[in-house]
Amino acid sequence: MPSVLPTEITDPINARILAVSEDRIAGFLEDPFAEIARLAELPVETVHERIRAMLEARTVRRVRQTLMATNLAPGALVAWKVPAEKLDAAFEYMSKEDPFSGHVVIRSTDSETTGSVYRLWTTLKVPVGYSMRKHCAALARIVGAEAFRIMPAKRLFALGVGHVRRKGMEPGARTDEPGRVLDTRIVELSPLDWRVLVPLKRELAPDEIGPEPWRARAAEAGVSYEEFLRVAESLASRGVIGRFSTFLEHVKPSGAGTRVTRYNALFHWRVPPGREIEAGQEVGRHHILTHAYWREGGDEFAHVNIMAVAHGTEKATVLAHKAAIDEHLAEAGIPVLYTNVFWGGRSEIKPSEIAPAEYDAWCRRVGLDPAAMRAEPGETSESAA
């Protein structure tokens, strides 16, 4: 029977929960719902029933323990040049048939600029030991892409969703301190680590929203509950665990027609070589950004090297946030040699698969030899760019 509880983000109690649960629960916790309740100043039973109701209503897209996937598998943002008549089919394939592509977005620019022929954008993770370049080449053959640009993150400066928390935020709102600099080094995992990590990262079903959400996952992993918690806490201490999060359906309208965001903008800046980290920290101060990173755009994108993502319900407001960041960079004495905005249109978002065993299985499904997809000696995601 459908829930009679309010499931819209506009409900005051739901908004209080989501302002915490989207991106304020860092690391691994035995009872993340209790921490959400504490920070939202609500009974934990209320948090359970409201998140469960929002998940069933698809206001919340998924509830899961996120990982710092950049530390688990080579990753990159990939821009694809796909003929117009093949663009929708390529989008469908990337979003539904490639487990390693995460965010899949069709983007456009307000005017014809360098790189505007690259309409399809994806995030990509390829398990350790496999070649990102070979994977992209295989996808290009499958979907008919004419070219692609692989852009691994050299550093991260901002990472957190929080769409409800950001609603109504003033352009220019930022921290007093420079943004953090997060490295992207790969952490090696043991077989036991993987046994725990695979069930840990899978999204929770509505009936798992309650006390001790990890007890059944421990049984699935074939370890005791105490061992499961110990390994998960160890993974967190090694920088593998991200945040526990309720992900909103922020692209499509809810059942009542409410949209969390309407505009999704990918900002590009080119700053002088050698000033990427300084510029990234200044950009990363700004609260509106869900992601900010140093990526190399190359010839295809006028050699931009700082990118960031912002969301909003009004295009003019998103552009006002961009203008405030531009002004701040100028005040900080950082020259911007080129800038652009790529607007998101049709999009699908899913976690990228990172388990090596899943890569082998995918290769066999699409008729590829897994051994032939291994990285060459010395090949990295950097060399694939």
C-alpha positions in Angstrom: 0.0 0.0 0.0 1.5 3.4 -0.9 2.8 5.5 1.9 0.6 8.3 3.2 3.6 10.2 4.5 4.8 13.4 2.7 7.4 12.5 0.2 8.2 15.9 -1.4 11.4 17.8 -0.7 9.3 20.8 0.2 7.9 19.1 3.3 9.7 20.7 6.3 10.6 17.5 8.0 11.9 15.9 4.8 13.9 19.1 4.0 15.5 18.9 7.5 16.5 15.3 6.9 17.8 15.8 3.3 19.8 18.9 4.3 21.9 16.4 6.4 21.5 13.1 4.6 22.5 14.2 1.1 26.2 15.0 1.9 26.9 15.6 5.6 27.4 12.0 6.8 31.1 11.4 6.1 32.9 8.1 6.3 31.5 4.8 7.6 29.1 4.6 10.5 27.6 1.5 12.0 24.3 3.4 12.3 24.2 6.3 9.8 20.5 6.9 10.3 21.1 7.6 14.0 23.6 10.2 13.0 21.2 11.8 10.5 18.6 11.9 13.2 21.0 13.5 15.7 22.1 16.3 13.2 18.5 16.9 12.0 17.3 16.9 15.6 14.5 14.3 14.9 13.6 10.9 16.3 15.5 8.2 14.5 12.1 6.4 13.8 11.0 9.5 11.9 14.2 9.4 9.8 13.7 5.8 9.0 10.1 6.2 7.9 10.6 9.4 5.9 13.7 8.1 4.0 11.9 4.8 3.4 8.8 6.7 2.0 10.9 9.0 -0.1 12.8 6.1 -1.6 9.6 4.2 -2.4 8.2 7.4 -4.0 11.5 7.8 -6.0 12.0 11.3 -4.6 15.2 9.8 -3.3 16.9 7.9 -6.1 19.1 5.7 -4.0 20.5 5.3 -0.5 24.0 3.9 -0.2 27.4 4.1 1.2 29.5 5.9 -1.3 33.2 5.2 -2.0 36.1 7.4 -2.9 36.1 5.5 -6.2 39.1 7.6 -7.5 41.1 5.8 -4.9 39.8 2.3 -5.9 40.0 2.4 -9.7 41.4 4.6 -12.4 38.7 7.2 -13.3 38.1 9.9 -15.8 35.6 12.3 -17.3 35.2 11.3 -21.0 33.8 13.5 -23.7 32.5 11.8 -26.8 32.1 13.1 -30.4 29.1 11.2 -31.7 27.2 11.8 -34.9 23.8 13.5 -34.2 21.8 10.6 -35.6 23.6 8.2 -33.2 23.6 10.4 -30.1 20.5 9.1 -28.4 21.4 5.5 -29.0 24.9 6.1 -27.6 23.3 7.7 -24.5 21.1 4.7 -24.0 24.0 2.2 -24.4 26.3 4.1 -22.0 23.6 4.5 -19.4 22.1 1.0 -19.5 24.7 -1.4 -20.9 28.1 -0.2 -19.6 28.3 -0.7 -15.9 31.5 1.3 -15.7 30.1 4.6 -17.0 28.5 6.6 -14.2 27.1 10.0 -15.0 25.9 10.0 -18.6 24.9 13.5 -19.8 24.2 15.1 -23.2 25.7 18.6 -23.0 25.5 21.8 -25.1 27.0 25.3 -25.2 25.2 28.6 -25.7 27.3 29.2 -28.8 29.6 27.2 -31.0 32.9 27.0 -29.2 35.9 24.8 -29.0 34.7 21.4 -28.0 31.0 22.0 -28.5 30.9 19.1 -31.0 31.5 16.8 -28.0 27.9 16.4 -26.9 28.0 13.2 -24.9 29.9 13.2 -21.5 30.4 10.3 -19.1 32.3 9.6 -16.0 34.2 6.3 -16.3 35.9 3.9 -13.9 37.8 0.9 -15.1 39.0 -1.6 -12.5 42.6 -1.8 -11.6 44.7 -3.6 -14.2 42.5 -2.8 -17.2 43.0 -0.2 -19.8 40.8 2.9 -19.9 42.0 3.6 -23.4 41.0 0.2 -24.6 37.7 0.4 -22.9 36.9 3.8 -24.5 38.0 2.4 -27.9 35.6 -0.5 -27.5 32.7 1.7 -26.5 33.5 4.0 -29.4 33.2 1.1 -31.8 30.0 -0.1 -30.2 28.2 3.3 -30.3 29.8 4.8 -33.4 31.7 7.6 -31.7 34.1 9.4 -34.0 36.5 10.6 -31.2 36.8 10.8 -27.5 38.8 12.7 -24.9 39.8 11.0 -21.7 40.3 13.5 -18.8 41.4 11.9 -15.5 41.3 14.0 -12.4 44.7 15.0 -11.2 43.3 16.5 -8.0 39.9 17.1 -6.5 38.9 20.3 -4.7 35.2 19.9 -3.9 33.0 16.8 -3.7 29.5 16.8 -2.2 26.0 16.9 -3.5 23.6 18.7 -1.0 21.0 20.1 -3.5 18.5 20.8 -0.8 21.2 22.5 1.4 22.2 24.7 -1.6 18.8 25.9 -2.5 18.6 29.7 -2.2 22.4 30.0 -1.7 23.8 33.5 -2.5 26.3 33.8 -5.4 29.8 34.0 -4.1 29.1 32.2 -0.8 32.3 30.4 0.1 34.5 29.2 2.9 37.1 31.4 4.6 39.8 28.8 3.9 41.0 27.5 0.5 39.3 24.3 -0.7 40.8 21.0 0.2 43.2 19.2 -2.1 42.3 15.5 -2.5 44.7 13.2 -4.1 43.7 10.4 -6.5 46.1 7.6 -5.6 44.9 4.0 -5.9 44.6 2.0 -2.7 45.3 -1.7 -3.1 42.6 -4.0 -1.5 42.9 -7.5 -0.2 40.4 -10.3 -1.1 38.7 -9.8 2.4 38.4 -6.0 1.7 36.6 -6.8 -1.6 34.3 -9.3 0.1 33.1 -6.6 2.4 33.2 -3.7 -0.1 31.0 -5.3 -2.7 27.9 -5.7 -0.5 28.7 -2.5 1.4 28.5 -0.3 -1.6 25.3 -1.7 -3.0 22.3 0.6 -2.5 19.8 -0.1 0.3 16.3 -1.4 -0.4 13.4 0.3 1.4 13.1 -2.6 3.9 16.8 -2.1 4.9 16.2 1.5 6.0 16.3 0.8 9.8 18.6 -0.2 12.7 21.7 -2.2 11.9 21.6 -1.8 8.1 24.8 -3.7 7.7 24.0 -6.9 9.5 22.5 -8.6 6.5 25.4 -7.3 4.4 27.8 -9.0 6.7 26.0 -12.3 6.3 26.1 -11.8 2.5 29.9 -11.2 2.7 30.3 -14.4 4.8 31.9 -12.7 7.7 30.7 -11.9 11.3 29.0 -8.6 11.9 32.0 -7.5 14.0 34.4 -8.4 11.3 32.4 -6.6 8.7 32.4 -3.4 10.8 36.1 -3.7 11.4 37.0 -4.1 7.7 34.6 -1.2 6.8 36.2 1.1 9.4 39.7 0.0 8.1 38.6 1.0 4.5 37.4 4.3 5.8 40.8 5.0 7.5 42.5 4.3 4.2 40.5 6.9 2.4 38.4 4.4 0.5 35.0 5.3 2.0 33.2 8.5 0.9 29.9 9.4 2.6 26.6 7.7 3.4 24.1 9.5 1.2 20.5 9.8 0.1 20.7 10.7 -3.6 17.8 12.8 -4.8 16.2 12.4 -8.2 17.4 15.8 -9.2 17.0 15.6 -12.9 13.5 14.3 -13.4 10.4 15.9 -11.7 8.9 14.1 -8.7 5.4 12.6 -8.9 4.0 15.9 -7.8 6.1 17.8 -10.5 8.7 19.2 -8.1 12.3 19.5 -9.5 15.3 19.7 -7.2 17.3 21.4 -9.9 16.7 22.4 -13.5 20.1 23.4 -14.7 23.3 21.4 -14.6 26.4 23.4 -15.6 29.9 22.2 -16.2 32.3 25.2 -15.8 35.6 25.3 -17.7 38.6 27.5 -16.9 42.1 27.7 -18.3 44.6 29.1 -15.9 48.4 29.4 -16.4 50.3 26.0 -16.1 51.7 25.7 -12.6 48.7 27.5 -10.9 46.2 24.6 -11.2 46.2 23.7 -7.5 46.0 27.3 -6.4 43.2 28.0 -8.8 41.4 24.8 -7.8 41.5 25.7 -4.1 40.0 29.1 -4.8 37.3 27.6 -7.0 36.7 24.9 -4.4 35.9 27.4 -1.7 32.5 28.1 -3.3 29.6 26.3 -1.6 27.5 26.0 -4.8 29.8 23.5 -6.4 29.1 19.8 -6.1 32.4 18.9 -7.8 35.6 20.8 -8.6 38.8 19.2 -10.1 41.9 19.7 -12.1 41.5 17.9 -15.4 43.4 18.6 -18.7 41.0 19.4 -21.6 43.8 19.3 -24.2 43.4 20.7 -27.8 39.8 19.6 -27.9 38.8 22.0 -25.1 41.2 24.9 -25.5 43.5 23.4 -22.9 41.2 24.1 -19.9 42.6 22.7 -16.7 40.0 23.5 -14.0 36.5 22.2 -14.1 33.5 22.4 -11.7 29.9 21.4 -11.6 27.0 23.5 -10.2 23.2 22.9 -10.2 20.3 25.3 -9.9 16.7 25.9 -10.8 17.3 29.2 -12.7 19.8 29.6 -15.5 20.5 33.2 -14.6 21.3 32.2 -11.0 23.7 29.5 -12.1 25.5 32.1 -14.3 25.5 34.5 -11.4 27.4 31.9 -9.3 29.8 31.4 -12.2 30.4 35.2 -12.4 31.1 35.4 -8.7 33.7 32.6 -9.0 35.3 34.4 -12.0 35.4 37.6 -9.9 37.0 35.8 -7.0 39.7 34.3 -9.2 40.5 37.8 -10.5 40.6 39.2 -6.9 43.0 36.3 -6.0 45.3 37.3 -8.8 44.8 34.2 -10.9 44.5 34.9 -14.6 41.7 33.1 -16.5 42.9 32.6 -20.1 39.7 31.0 -21.3 36.4 29.9 -19.8 33.2 28.2 -21.0 30.0 26.6 -19.7 28.6 23.2 -20.9 25.0 22.9 -20.0 23.6 19.5 -19.1 20.4 18.2 -20.8 19.3 14.6 -20.8 21.1 12.7 -18.1 21.2 9.5 -16.1 23.3 8.9 -13.0 24.4 5.6 -11.6 27.3 4.3 -9.5 30.2 3.1 -11.7 31.1 -0.6 -11.1 34.7 -1.0 -9.9 35.0 -4.8 -9.1 37.5 -6.6 -11.4 35.3 -9.7 -11.5 32.5 -7.6 -12.9 34.8 -6.4 -15.7 35.6 -9.9 -16.8 31.9 -10.7 -16.9 31.1 -7.6 -18.9 33.8 -8.4 -21.5 32.4 -11.8 -22.1 28.9 -10.4 -22.4 30.0 -8.1 -25.2 32.3 -10.6 -26.9 35.7 -9.2 -25.7 38.6 -11.1 -24.4 39.2 -9.8 -20.8 43.0 -10.5 -21.2 43.1 -8.3 -24.3 41.6 -5.4 -22.3 44.4 -5.4 -19.7 46.5 -2.3 -19.4 49.9 -2.3 -21.2 53.0 -2.1 -19.0 53.4 1.5 -17.9 49.9 2.5 -19.1 47.9 4.7 -16.7 44.8 6.8 -17.0 47.1 9.8 -17.3 48.8 8.2 -20.4 45.4 7.5 -21.9 44.4 11.2 -21.9 
